[in-house]
Amino acid sequence: MKNRSSILSKVIIIVLLAGNIIWGFQYFNLKKEVEVSLHNQVLNDKVLAFTNLFIDKVLTSNTEVDFDTRLKLENSIRELENKNILTQWQKFTASKTEADAQIEVKNLLQMLVNNIHA
């Protein structure tokens, strides 16, 4: 009887340990998913903030963009920490003609939209 009780105790301990290990793996997997999701949300917020600022201050403005606004846009685009978007931004700002600027702004907006993660 004592031997049977000892075996049963060992089995219960093994089952409980196995359950804890499984739950531990699930916890760390879910934690990683939440961290990735949070990172994507922060990035999406930055992309949308820049896009809104750009549309408000550049596309819908009837006046020339002032220095402070350019600086704010430049800092906002750099906060995205995306080399391709920054390169496209630089192409847009280096445009020599209005036609070139229109092409580059379309490319920039497309990149921004494509950079939003679901």
Secondary structure, DSSP 8 states (H G I E B T S, - for coil): -HHHHHHHHHHHHHHHHHHHHHHHHHHHHHHHHHHHHHHHHHHHHHHHHHHHHHIIIIIS-SS---HHHHHHHHHHHHHT--HHHHHHHHHHHT--SHHHHHHHHHHHHHHHHHT---
